[in-house]
């Protein structure tokens, strides 16, 4: 009997052990800083349990029965880890789980605009990039130019400045396009007169990425970077040969043909880009005026790279020529009398750069560019023609140490414009020479804190000295939470070449009076919070930006006599303030991007506050993507613009929607894009001109005029 009782007790004790409740404790840290990962997620799939790490990185599962469990641990921006845990645990100490840097779906982005070429996550200056798959997807939507690449980014609006020629400028955070500096590989090639039509003449196939800095960036790049700057970064040769061809056609009669070749050999490398972009005159509203002009453009851009042991160099040139005509459909098709706007442009640019490594941590860099841009504009009543020649030379010393980085340099910029006389009016010629010196210091005493300070001094003969300080700081409160704060001063040298003059084809605009005009000066800053986490299987990234910029004594177009106009410094300021909110959700093969911009832009002239024209106070950017890597991409877009003030009233709010898809194979892919498939057009709910169609007076363009356009094509990779 005692043996039976003993056996029953043993079974009871054993069974009690099997069904006893236990606890699993995990300590989650990242590999780089060995810091606790608050908000990390752990999932036990076999029993459908999920837990979130507390502020000390500790995850606890309670009421777990004995057994072997596979636990998946994840954190936004880090690689997922899978660990096996035996319950009951042998130690009372938490099981240590270390997550490695770099989520597989995100490639590391190296920023070049700040000169130190550091990862975008490690610089105190807030830089946004369009690169990788995003660049490819947006490039499919409009392969002939970069207008759409920028317009669909939060806080950036491309403003159409001509109703019939389709010309556009970039507005960052509501400020006019003349306050945004456009660079190509760090060279200021699109300023002044050459800024006209620039967005419409850059095809994106040879771009590696686009870098955007919002707010003053004048320390390294001088005048003009008040609202911000856009740096177009070209592809460079790699050991693996790259040969790409793209053909794209549109329902509006457009055709884009582009080719790119790149390869690096032992001591040399080469890239070659060429394109032909054409379009027929297109009038979807059937009002007799072009929404898309007829044009034909050719581009060629070869570059040669030389690699030495310590010295590298590259040299290249680009040539773009285009004939563009918009206006009356009858005039374009048959020569019948009517309104027209002709633009004939030739742009020739040379670029050269040499970099010498002094040692592992420091280098010298020299760069030079020459730009020759000619443009002829003709409308029925007048013509404007001129040539701009500019040069840029710069020498820079860069030291990138363990705790500090230095950028010290000087540059010389010449900008000369000569107008061809078309009438007895005064010529708008100018000759500017700017000499500048700058220093920037970056100090990172720890992986959690970085501060960047900069100072620039420029001298323009006609307008004197400008001293421009700037400061930025970054604090990593945790691997998932980062904050940046920055601000600085900026300036812009007076010029007649801006959006208002473009709208008037430079008619009856007097030259800048250099005896009375002064530089436009700005002060501004921004603060942003970046947070990443994972909630179960959903990844979440949040970036919240607050911005403010004030512009003192801006140039405004003022009537001078009965028919003439002149740009004069206003008695007052323009300020822009607001927020940008960016949300990114990821779930398996789905990605959802939501962007919101609030821009409150006002003039304060003669103690009177007024809403700044052509600025939507509220904008929404929504993009839903489904992507099977290297197989299939499908995207749905929705964009909202709130009412905008016009120079003759208030515009209407509107939505636009788009749908794109791409099927990818090893060597080629096919794509199709249904842009604005709800056919939102200003001509459907408002007018674009007053008066007669023979002699129209154009109103502000604040909504699309081209409507629903389908484009599609094929890409080859050899």
Wavefront OBJ file of the C-alpha trace (Angstrom):
o trace
v 0.000 0.000 0.000
v 2.792 2.402 0.844
v 4.273 1.891 -2.673
v 0.956 2.836 -4.259
v 0.716 6.014 -2.141
v 4.306 6.884 -2.974
v 3.620 6.447 -6.700
v 0.493 8.643 -6.558
v 2.386 11.402 -4.708
v 5.131 11.336 -7.328
v 2.611 11.619 -10.180
v 0.855 14.479 -8.383
v 4.050 16.405 -7.775
v 5.215 15.859 -11.369
v 1.920 16.931 -12.868
v 1.890 19.992 -10.640
v 5.328 20.917 -12.011
v 4.121 20.507 -15.610
v 1.194 22.885 -15.161
v 2.888 25.349 -12.796
v 2.960 28.955 -13.965
v 6.358 30.555 -14.634
v 7.813 33.897 -15.727
v 10.064 34.800 -18.682
v 12.193 37.926 -18.371
v 14.160 39.424 -21.278
v 16.592 42.364 -21.217
v 16.632 44.089 -24.646
v 19.580 46.272 -25.704
v 21.098 47.492 -28.956
v 24.551 46.390 -30.086
v 26.036 49.812 -30.877
v 25.488 51.642 -27.598
v 24.461 48.711 -25.376
v 21.539 50.906 -24.363
v 18.156 49.594 -23.167
v 15.524 49.543 -25.911
v 12.356 50.958 -24.425
v 9.393 50.018 -26.595
v 10.951 46.873 -28.089
v 8.395 44.164 -28.908
v 8.605 40.433 -28.114
v 6.207 37.862 -29.540
v 5.718 34.187 -28.552
v 3.846 32.952 -31.585
v 3.044 29.459 -30.285
v 0.880 30.816 -27.460
v -0.045 34.143 -29.116
v 1.476 36.399 -26.451
v 3.017 39.857 -27.011
v 4.861 42.128 -24.576
v 6.489 45.584 -24.786
v 9.768 46.571 -23.102
v 9.600 49.111 -20.279
v 11.874 52.150 -19.862
v 14.750 49.910 -18.727
v 14.401 47.585 -21.739
v 12.848 44.798 -19.635
v 10.157 42.515 -21.073
v 8.180 40.176 -18.816
v 5.875 37.282 -19.747
v 3.884 35.881 -16.823
v 1.820 32.703 -16.327
v 3.884 30.647 -18.763
v 3.824 26.845 -18.449
v 7.026 24.825 -18.671
v 8.413 24.164 -22.109
v 10.638 25.416 -24.930
v 9.590 28.705 -26.564
v 10.767 30.602 -29.643
v 10.560 34.348 -29.024
v 10.886 36.989 -31.762
v 12.183 40.377 -30.614
v 11.966 43.489 -32.811
v 12.565 47.213 -32.690
v 12.071 49.777 -35.462
v 15.328 50.399 -37.326
v 17.071 47.281 -35.950
v 17.273 43.723 -37.197
v 14.765 41.301 -35.726
v 16.191 38.609 -33.425
v 14.815 35.156 -32.594
v 15.813 33.439 -29.314
v 14.883 30.092 -27.752
v 14.113 30.068 -24.010
v 13.564 27.021 -21.776
v 10.947 27.477 -19.046
v 11.421 27.405 -16.133
v 14.472 29.624 -16.626
v 17.671 28.421 -14.926
v 18.591 31.904 -13.658
v 16.665 34.659 -11.982
v 18.528 37.185 -14.167
v 16.734 38.345 -17.345
v 17.747 36.642 -20.593
v 19.882 39.128 -22.556
v 18.859 39.901 -26.151
v 21.023 42.216 -28.272
v 19.580 43.668 -31.492
v 21.939 44.542 -34.320
v 21.892 47.870 -36.164
v 20.167 48.224 -39.522
v 16.751 46.914 -40.404
v 17.019 44.824 -43.528
v 14.336 46.754 -45.399
v 16.135 50.082 -44.929
v 19.473 50.869 -46.535
v 21.847 53.280 -44.855
v 21.678 56.757 -46.374
v 24.909 58.762 -46.472
v 24.371 62.520 -46.722
v 26.892 64.544 -48.748
v 25.372 68.034 -48.450
v 26.844 68.561 -44.967
v 30.343 67.744 -46.394
v 31.305 65.187 -43.706
v 29.492 62.351 -45.549
v 27.964 60.839 -42.449
v 24.894 58.647 -42.014
v 21.638 60.596 -41.985
v 20.977 59.282 -38.458
v 24.209 60.775 -37.084
v 24.084 64.426 -38.183
v 22.542 67.273 -36.174
v 21.328 69.130 -39.271
v 17.898 67.878 -40.299
v 18.238 66.433 -43.806
v 15.501 64.711 -45.778
v 16.401 62.369 -48.619
v 14.593 60.915 -51.598
v 16.573 57.825 -52.519
v 16.420 54.123 -53.271
v 12.987 52.693 -53.980
v 11.245 56.008 -53.298
v 13.337 57.743 -55.960
v 12.620 54.930 -58.421
v 8.882 54.927 -57.740
v 8.489 58.687 -58.105
v 10.750 58.663 -61.148
v 8.306 56.271 -62.835
v 5.507 58.795 -62.424
v 7.277 61.547 -64.349
v 10.542 60.314 -65.893
v 11.119 63.520 -67.867
v 11.752 65.934 -64.972
v 11.975 66.218 -61.169
v 8.903 68.347 -60.547
v 6.820 65.489 -59.149
v 9.741 64.123 -57.102
v 9.713 67.312 -55.044
v 6.040 68.295 -55.133
v 4.965 65.087 -53.387
v 7.245 65.694 -50.385
v 5.876 67.139 -47.159
v 6.515 70.873 -46.836
v 7.523 71.342 -50.497
v 5.275 72.787 -53.182
v 6.182 73.251 -56.840
v 4.430 76.413 -57.965
v 3.503 76.699 -61.636
v 4.524 80.171 -62.803
v 3.215 80.026 -66.376
v -0.249 78.873 -67.430
v 0.877 77.773 -70.892
v 4.619 76.929 -70.756
v 4.360 74.741 -67.596
v 7.328 76.469 -65.924
v 7.521 75.903 -62.150
v 9.557 76.874 -59.100
v 10.178 75.241 -55.711
v 8.547 76.605 -52.585
v 9.759 75.276 -49.247
v 7.538 75.996 -46.243
v 5.607 78.594 -48.237
v 8.426 80.936 -49.269
v 9.019 81.981 -52.880
v 11.215 79.825 -55.077
v 14.015 82.403 -55.175
v 14.736 81.605 -51.523
v 15.537 77.951 -52.275
v 18.998 77.123 -53.565
v 19.259 74.242 -56.053
v 22.599 72.417 -56.234
v 23.960 69.635 -58.404
v 26.549 67.586 -56.498
v 27.217 70.617 -54.293
v 27.621 73.053 -57.212
v 25.267 76.094 -57.355
v 24.290 75.718 -61.016
v 20.678 76.892 -61.022
v 20.559 80.434 -59.647
v 19.492 83.750 -61.099
v 18.471 83.657 -64.746
v 19.501 79.989 -65.107
v 16.963 79.013 -62.450
v 14.188 79.500 -64.992
v 12.811 76.184 -66.311
v 15.378 74.303 -64.182
v 12.836 71.900 -62.632
v 11.500 70.996 -66.043
v 14.903 70.224 -67.572
v 16.412 67.698 -65.131
v 15.601 64.047 -65.848
v 16.047 61.765 -62.782
v 17.489 58.540 -64.248
v 21.106 59.397 -63.319
v 20.282 60.615 -59.804
v 21.417 58.598 -56.784
v 19.408 60.641 -54.304
v 17.966 64.076 -53.598
v 18.884 65.774 -50.319
v 16.712 68.543 -48.872
v 17.612 70.846 -45.984
v 14.764 73.086 -44.845
v 15.604 76.403 -43.242
v 18.749 78.486 -43.504
v 21.743 76.576 -44.899
v 23.957 79.532 -45.744
v 27.096 78.508 -43.790
v 28.354 76.159 -46.482
v 26.486 77.421 -49.525
v 26.103 81.187 -49.179
v 23.298 83.446 -50.315
v 19.947 82.131 -51.463
v 19.542 79.196 -49.063
v 16.987 81.007 -46.896
v 14.008 78.659 -47.192
v 16.386 75.748 -47.718
v 18.359 73.939 -50.355
v 17.912 70.978 -52.678
v 21.033 69.002 -53.635
v 20.718 66.685 -56.636
v 23.267 63.906 -56.062
v 24.430 62.085 -59.194
v 25.266 58.413 -59.455
v 28.974 57.563 -59.392
v 30.766 54.516 -60.843
v 30.857 51.219 -58.989
v 32.795 48.043 -59.709
v 29.625 46.471 -61.050
v 28.651 47.861 -64.428
v 25.319 49.675 -64.564
v 23.453 50.121 -67.848
v 19.894 51.446 -67.703
v 17.434 52.315 -70.446
v 14.020 53.889 -69.948
v 11.204 54.539 -72.412
v 8.026 56.272 -71.268
v 4.944 57.477 -73.122
v 1.977 59.536 -71.910
v -1.652 59.898 -72.930
v -0.937 63.629 -73.319
v 1.474 62.953 -76.180
v 4.735 62.915 -74.243
v 7.703 60.642 -74.929
v 10.756 60.214 -72.677
v 13.828 58.233 -73.725
v 16.739 58.038 -71.272
v 19.936 55.998 -71.003
v 22.606 55.745 -68.307
v 25.933 53.894 -68.261
v 28.339 53.627 -65.345
v 31.387 51.501 -64.561
v 34.508 51.695 -62.431
v 37.759 50.183 -63.680
v 41.081 49.997 -61.827
v 42.207 53.604 -62.150
v 39.331 55.262 -63.962
v 35.574 55.288 -63.973
v 32.962 56.749 -66.251
v 29.292 57.711 -66.252
v 27.302 58.811 -69.276
v 23.712 60.017 -69.269
v 21.619 61.021 -72.262
v 17.949 61.721 -72.826
v 15.427 62.933 -75.368
v 12.175 64.348 -74.007
v 9.338 65.533 -76.205
v 5.662 66.416 -75.915
v 2.822 67.504 -78.156
v 0.651 70.492 -77.314
v -2.127 69.288 -74.989
v -5.407 70.993 -74.077
v -7.589 68.719 -71.887
v -10.033 71.537 -71.065
v -10.651 72.241 -74.767
v -10.370 75.989 -74.188
v -7.885 76.548 -76.985
v -4.816 77.024 -74.727
v -2.107 74.517 -73.861
v -1.973 72.925 -70.436
v 1.213 71.136 -71.555
v 3.293 72.937 -74.188
v 4.909 71.412 -77.225
v 8.610 70.898 -76.574
v 11.687 68.981 -77.644
v 14.691 68.626 -75.324
v 18.042 66.846 -75.566
v 20.500 66.188 -72.719
v 24.006 64.726 -72.664
v 26.130 64.431 -69.519
v 29.419 62.437 -69.512
v 31.799 62.355 -66.506
v 35.272 60.876 -66.100
v 36.592 59.733 -62.706
v 40.296 59.187 -61.929
v 41.363 57.191 -58.852
v 44.833 57.488 -57.318
v 46.274 56.177 -54.090
v 45.518 59.403 -52.251
v 44.064 61.639 -54.917
v 40.816 61.300 -56.833
v 39.371 63.593 -59.457
v 36.359 63.837 -61.676
v 35.535 66.095 -64.583
v 32.508 66.320 -66.813
v 30.105 68.502 -68.684
v 26.413 68.628 -69.438
v 24.547 70.190 -72.311
v 20.801 70.722 -72.459
v 18.982 72.319 -75.356
v 15.240 72.792 -75.583
v 12.618 74.451 -77.763
v 9.265 74.973 -76.038
v 6.096 76.654 -77.239
v 2.782 77.028 -75.461
v -0.311 79.111 -75.918
v -2.972 78.962 -78.589
v -3.563 75.466 -79.964
v -4.519 76.970 -83.329
v -1.305 78.967 -83.492
v 0.855 75.942 -82.650
v -0.886 73.589 -85.069
v -1.577 75.859 -88.025
v 0.060 79.233 -87.439
v -3.272 81.007 -86.992
v -3.029 84.305 -85.149
v -3.270 83.893 -81.406
v -1.421 84.084 -78.119
v 1.842 82.152 -77.825
v 4.825 81.846 -75.499
v 8.095 80.555 -76.957
v 11.098 79.512 -74.853
v 14.381 78.524 -76.473
v 17.140 77.564 -74.027
v 20.707 76.307 -74.171
v 22.514 75.279 -70.987
v 26.190 74.262 -70.983
v 27.935 73.362 -67.709
v 31.386 72.076 -66.835
v 32.254 70.557 -63.451
v 35.623 69.522 -62.045
v 36.580 68.296 -58.589
v 39.787 67.040 -57.016
v 40.155 65.472 -53.572
v 43.468 64.690 -51.883
v 43.723 62.577 -48.722
v 46.202 64.062 -46.277
v 45.737 61.149 -43.903
v 42.985 58.791 -42.803
v 41.063 61.605 -41.107
v 41.586 64.686 -43.259
v 41.449 65.749 -46.870
v 41.612 68.734 -49.197
v 39.007 69.325 -51.870
v 38.992 71.717 -54.825
v 36.081 72.249 -57.178
v 35.238 74.472 -60.094
v 32.299 74.915 -62.412
v 31.430 77.103 -65.359
v 27.870 77.665 -66.513
v 26.625 79.300 -69.704
v 22.867 79.692 -69.975
v 20.984 81.472 -72.738
v 17.244 81.838 -73.014
v 14.971 83.618 -75.458
v 11.342 84.319 -74.514
v 8.858 85.593 -77.053
v 5.179 86.470 -76.753
v 3.071 88.362 -79.317
v 3.733 91.794 -77.818
v 7.367 91.589 -76.775
v 10.545 89.508 -76.479
v 13.206 88.978 -73.822
v 16.584 87.393 -74.453
v 19.829 87.178 -72.539
v 22.803 85.124 -71.464
v 24.083 84.331 -67.999
v 27.662 83.203 -67.441
v 28.754 82.187 -63.974
v 31.706 80.488 -62.345
v 32.169 78.815 -58.984
v 35.498 77.943 -57.389
v 36.029 76.522 -53.913
v 38.781 75.099 -51.763
v 37.885 73.100 -48.646
v 39.777 71.422 -45.823
v 37.851 68.635 -44.098
v 38.944 66.842 -40.930
v 36.798 64.047 -39.526
v 38.167 62.906 -36.168
v 36.944 60.589 -33.454
v 35.026 63.296 -31.561
v 35.131 66.358 -33.834
v 34.759 67.245 -37.487
v 35.892 70.431 -39.210
v 35.013 71.978 -42.565
v 37.031 75.085 -43.456
v 36.922 76.707 -46.844
v 36.674 79.694 -49.155
v 34.968 80.238 -52.467
v 34.612 82.693 -55.316
v 31.373 83.089 -57.250
v 30.964 85.254 -60.350
v 27.558 85.885 -61.904
v 27.221 87.985 -65.049
v 24.059 88.576 -67.054
v 23.904 90.356 -70.402
v 20.557 91.143 -71.995
v 20.115 91.371 -75.752
v 18.415 94.645 -76.506
v 14.901 94.145 -77.859
v 13.538 97.653 -77.238
v 14.502 101.070 -75.940
v 13.909 100.001 -72.314
v 16.805 99.932 -69.844
v 18.788 96.694 -69.899
v 18.673 94.384 -66.853
v 22.414 93.568 -66.989
v 24.326 92.814 -63.791
v 27.829 91.742 -62.767
v 28.181 90.247 -59.287
v 31.310 88.851 -57.663
v 30.981 87.169 -54.281
v 33.960 86.218 -52.118
v 33.203 84.002 -49.146
v 34.900 82.116 -46.324
v 33.345 79.630 -43.944
v 34.058 77.311 -41.042
v 31.910 74.569 -39.579
v 32.627 72.486 -36.508
v 30.841 69.280 -35.493
v 31.427 67.862 -32.013
v 30.026 64.562 -30.772
v 31.258 64.039 -27.166
v 29.042 60.962 -26.903
v 26.806 58.860 -29.092
v 23.837 60.570 -27.498
v 24.758 64.203 -28.218
v 26.114 66.112 -31.240
v 26.412 69.842 -31.804
v 27.297 71.646 -35.020
v 28.245 75.318 -35.292
v 29.106 77.311 -38.366
v 30.073 80.802 -39.462
v 30.258 82.321 -42.920
v 31.346 85.750 -44.179
v 30.477 86.876 -47.724
v 31.382 90.055 -49.552
v 29.450 91.257 -52.599
v 30.904 94.420 -54.081
v 27.559 96.097 -54.715
v 25.947 95.109 -51.412
v 28.717 94.761 -48.830
v 29.429 92.131 -46.154
v 27.142 89.472 -44.748
v 28.049 87.472 -41.618
v 26.013 84.293 -41.201
v 26.181 82.173 -38.022
v 24.361 78.852 -37.646
v 23.972 76.212 -34.923
v 22.379 72.761 -34.773
v 22.199 70.172 -32.012
v 21.025 66.577 -31.839
v 20.141 64.562 -28.747
v 19.473 60.814 -28.832
v 17.370 60.244 -25.741
v 17.158 56.565 -26.658
v 17.740 54.458 -29.774
v 14.102 55.111 -30.662
v 13.873 58.825 -29.821
v 15.950 61.624 -31.367
v 15.545 65.403 -31.217
v 17.170 68.112 -33.339
v 17.224 71.883 -32.876
v 18.817 74.346 -35.275
v 18.776 77.881 -36.594
v 20.755 80.498 -38.459
v 20.834 83.609 -40.625
v 20.633 83.942 -44.395
v 20.596 86.514 -47.179
v 19.647 86.942 -50.826
v 21.254 89.363 -53.277
v 18.653 91.410 -55.204
v 17.746 90.145 -58.682
v 14.836 90.543 -61.104
v 14.800 86.811 -61.787
v 12.039 85.352 -59.661
v 8.490 83.998 -59.840
v 6.738 87.348 -60.250
v 8.965 88.361 -63.157
v 8.555 84.933 -64.793
v 4.779 85.330 -64.784
v 5.168 88.597 -66.711
v 7.861 87.266 -69.103
v 9.983 90.161 -67.730
v 7.834 92.748 -69.508
v 8.175 96.370 -68.332
v 10.345 95.405 -65.366
v 13.069 97.915 -64.591
v 16.603 96.943 -63.531
v 17.478 96.670 -59.850
v 18.530 100.067 -58.512
v 21.827 99.166 -56.869
v 21.988 102.559 -55.136
v 18.857 101.905 -53.076
v 18.366 98.124 -53.008
v 19.799 96.065 -50.163
v 20.153 92.344 -49.477
v 17.114 90.501 -48.210
v 18.047 89.053 -44.809
v 16.502 86.210 -42.855
v 16.582 84.503 -39.472
v 14.958 81.209 -38.664
v 15.106 77.838 -37.036
v 13.419 74.498 -36.611
v 12.918 71.818 -33.999
v 12.016 68.227 -34.738
v 11.324 65.010 -32.836
v 11.876 61.627 -34.443
v 10.444 58.497 -32.800
v 10.459 54.890 -34.009
v 8.849 51.850 -32.469
v 7.054 48.630 -33.269
v 3.603 47.642 -32.077
v 3.274 43.940 -32.653
v 3.878 43.361 -36.359
v 3.391 47.056 -37.223
v 6.401 49.355 -37.482
v 5.796 53.035 -36.726
v 8.027 56.050 -37.398
v 6.986 59.586 -36.439
v 8.757 62.840 -37.296
v 7.335 66.086 -35.967
v 8.871 69.357 -37.186
v 8.224 72.914 -35.974
v 9.638 75.732 -38.138
v 9.854 79.528 -38.229
v 11.572 81.952 -40.624
v 11.348 85.726 -40.869
v 12.550 87.671 -43.892
v 13.428 91.346 -43.419
v 12.854 93.949 -46.155
v 12.047 91.473 -48.946
v 11.985 92.588 -52.567
v 8.452 93.206 -53.837
v 7.214 94.202 -57.264
v 6.041 97.817 -57.189
v 4.373 99.926 -59.868
v 6.707 102.623 -61.211
v 4.847 104.984 -63.501
v 1.973 104.029 -65.760
v 3.271 100.735 -67.215
v 6.603 99.952 -65.576
v 7.368 97.874 -62.497
v 10.366 97.794 -60.185
v 11.576 95.476 -57.424
v 12.054 97.436 -54.206
v 12.727 96.470 -50.598
v 9.470 96.496 -48.684
v 9.049 98.305 -45.394
v 8.405 95.224 -43.299
v 8.830 91.467 -43.162
v 7.533 88.133 -44.400
v 7.321 85.312 -41.901
v 6.464 81.659 -42.229
v 5.726 79.401 -39.296
v 4.104 76.049 -38.942
v 4.508 72.326 -38.514
v 5.244 69.259 -40.593
v 4.080 65.849 -39.426
v 5.309 62.657 -41.080
v 4.001 59.210 -40.144
v 5.217 55.936 -41.589
v 3.527 52.593 -40.931
v 4.921 49.260 -42.123
v 3.206 45.887 -42.022
v 4.672 42.960 -43.928
v 4.735 44.109 -47.577
v 2.632 47.233 -46.976
v 3.851 50.766 -46.249
v 1.666 53.761 -45.449
v 3.051 57.300 -45.487
v 1.013 60.194 -44.110
v 2.325 63.745 -44.255
v 0.675 66.940 -43.022
v 1.917 70.501 -43.479
v 0.575 73.589 -41.768
v 2.188 76.754 -43.159
v 1.084 80.130 -41.868
v 2.813 82.600 -44.206
v 2.101 86.316 -43.907
v 3.444 89.678 -45.014
v 3.800 92.525 -42.531
v 4.179 95.601 -44.729
v 3.542 99.097 -43.384
v 2.145 97.574 -40.180
v -0.516 95.639 -42.129
v -0.671 91.850 -41.883
v -1.708 89.980 -45.023
v -1.916 86.318 -46.034
v 0.881 85.451 -48.496
v -0.470 84.456 -51.947
v -0.329 80.941 -53.412
v 0.369 79.124 -50.172
v -1.921 76.365 -48.948
v -2.126 76.568 -45.172
v -3.044 72.891 -44.951
v -1.667 70.056 -47.076
v -2.035 66.294 -46.772
v 0.229 63.740 -48.464
v -0.952 60.116 -48.288
v 0.767 57.183 -49.993
v -0.036 53.487 -49.562
v 2.506 51.070 -51.083
v 2.451 47.326 -51.556
v 5.840 45.942 -52.511
v 7.186 42.474 -53.139
v 10.904 43.129 -53.309
v 12.249 42.880 -56.856
v 8.882 41.550 -58.051
v 5.899 43.891 -57.798
v 5.041 47.426 -56.652
v 1.591 48.992 -56.379
v 1.009 52.466 -54.959
v -2.064 54.591 -54.245
v -1.694 58.326 -53.554
v -4.010 61.056 -52.288
v -3.054 64.731 -51.885
v -5.094 67.584 -50.427
v -4.574 71.351 -50.776
v -6.597 73.808 -48.722
v -7.789 77.140 -50.225
v -5.033 79.547 -51.232
v -5.039 83.318 -51.429
v -4.740 84.595 -54.993
v -3.800 88.029 -56.204
v -7.451 88.473 -57.257
v -9.363 86.455 -54.675
v -9.349 83.048 -52.960
v -8.820 79.721 -54.731
v -10.728 76.535 -54.027
v -9.522 73.517 -52.072
v -8.924 70.311 -54.024
v -7.804 66.672 -53.889
v -5.716 64.753 -56.409
v -5.352 60.967 -56.581
v -2.896 58.677 -58.327
v -2.348 54.962 -58.855
v 0.886 53.364 -60.029
v 2.208 49.860 -60.543
v 5.427 48.196 -61.631
v 6.178 44.573 -62.430
v 9.866 43.723 -62.045
v 11.912 40.945 -63.613
v 15.648 40.367 -63.438
v 16.635 42.503 -66.415
v 13.615 44.666 -67.115
v 10.408 46.016 -65.686
v 7.205 47.566 -66.962
v 5.382 50.369 -65.178
v 2.161 52.322 -65.496
v 0.910 55.394 -63.661
v -2.600 56.860 -63.538
v -1.832 60.406 -62.447
v -4.697 62.550 -61.154
v -7.257 59.929 -62.203
v -10.116 62.018 -60.782
v -9.163 64.661 -63.401
v -8.827 67.544 -60.946
v -8.217 70.692 -63.005
v -8.372 74.394 -62.243
v -10.258 74.822 -65.534
v -13.074 72.607 -64.171
v -13.875 74.753 -61.127
v -12.178 78.088 -61.865
v -10.659 80.096 -64.702
v -7.020 80.562 -65.700
v -7.328 83.795 -67.672
v -9.398 86.943 -68.130
v -10.164 88.873 -71.295
v -10.059 87.393 -74.778
v -8.246 84.236 -75.760
v -6.305 86.225 -78.365
v -4.905 88.547 -75.696
v -5.396 86.716 -72.371
v -4.517 88.101 -68.952
v -3.517 85.044 -66.934
v -4.624 84.491 -63.371
v -2.661 82.670 -60.670
v -2.274 78.931 -61.279
v -2.933 77.163 -57.981
v -4.286 73.754 -59.078
v -3.343 71.272 -61.818
v -4.167 72.293 -65.382
v -3.164 69.071 -67.170
v -5.747 66.840 -65.430
v -5.833 63.050 -65.780
v -2.743 61.751 -67.589
v -1.692 58.117 -67.977
v 1.951 57.294 -68.503
v 3.713 53.972 -68.780
v 6.818 52.392 -70.122
v 9.614 49.913 -69.807
v 13.038 49.905 -68.126
v 15.976 47.681 -69.058
v 18.984 46.850 -66.865
v 21.927 45.207 -68.628
l 1 2 3 4 5 6 7 8 9 10 11 12 13 14 15 16 17 18 19 20 21 22 23 24 25 26 27 28 29 30 31 32 33 34 35 36 37 38 39 40 41 42 43 44 45 46 47 48 49 50 51 52 53 54 55 56 57 58 59 60 61 62 63 64 65 66 67 68 69 70 71 72 73 74 75 76 77 78 79 80 81 82 83 84 85 86 87 88 89 90 91 92 93 94 95 96 97 98 99 100 101 102 103 104 105 106 107 108 109 110 111 112 113 114 115 116 117 118 119 120 121 122 123 124 125 126 127 128 129 130 131 132 133 134 135 136 137 138 139 140 141 142 143 144 145 146 147 148 149 150 151 152 153 154 155 156 157 158 159 160 161 162 163 164 165 166 167 168 169 170 171 172 173 174 175 176 177 178 179 180 181 182 183 184 185 186 187 188 189 190 191 192 193 194 195 196 197 198 199 200 201 202 203 204 205 206 207 208 209 210 211 212 213 214 215 216 217 218 219 220 221 222 223 224 225 226 227 228 229 230 231 232 233 234 235 236 237 238 239 240 241 242 243 244 245 246 247 248 249 250 251 252 253 254 255 256 257 258 259 260 261 262 263 264 265 266 267 268 269 270 271 272 273 274 275 276 277 278 279 280 281 282 283 284 285 286 287 288 289 290 291 292 293 294 295 296 297 298 299 300 301 302 303 304 305 306 307 308 309 310 311 312 313 314 315 316 317 318 319 320 321 322 323 324 325 326 327 328 329 330 331 332 333 334 335 336 337 338 339 340 341 342 343 344 345 346 347 348 349 350 351 352 353 354 355 356 357 358 359 360 361 362 363 364 365 366 367 368 369 370 371 372 373 374 375 376 377 378 379 380 381 382 383 384 385 386 387 388 389 390 391 392 393 394 395 396 397 398 399 400 401 402 403 404 405 406 407 408 409 410 411 412 413 414 415 416 417 418 419 420 421 422 423 424 425 426 427 428 429 430 431 432 433 434 435 436 437 438 439 440 441 442 443 444 445 446 447 448 449 450 451 452 453 454 455 456 457 458 459 460 461 462 463 464 465 466 467 468 469 470 471 472 473 474 475 476 477 478 479 480 481 482 483 484 485 486 487 488 489 490 491 492 493 494 495 496 497 498 499 500 501 502 503 504 505 506 507 508 509 510 511 512 513 514 515 516 517 518 519 520 521 522 523 524 525 526 527 528 529 530 531 532 533 534 535 536 537 538 539 540 541 542 543 544 545 546 547 548 549 550 551 552 553 554 555 556 557 558 559 560 561 562 563 564 565 566 567 568 569 570 571 572 573 574 575 576 577 578 579 580 581 582 583 584 585 586 587 588 589 590 591 592 593 594 595 596 597 598 599 600 601 602 603 604 605 606 607 608 609 610 611 612 613 614 615 616 617 618 619 620 621 622 623 624 625 626 627 628 629 630 631 632 633 634 635 636 637 638 639 640 641 642 643 644 645 646 647 648 649 650 651 652 653 654 655 656 657 658 659 660 661 662 663 664 665 666 667 668 669 670 671 672 673 674 675 676 677 678 679 680 681 682 683 684 685 686 687 688 689 690 691 692 693 694 695 696 697 698 699 700 701 702 703 704 705 706 707 708 709 710 711 712 713 714 715 716 717 718
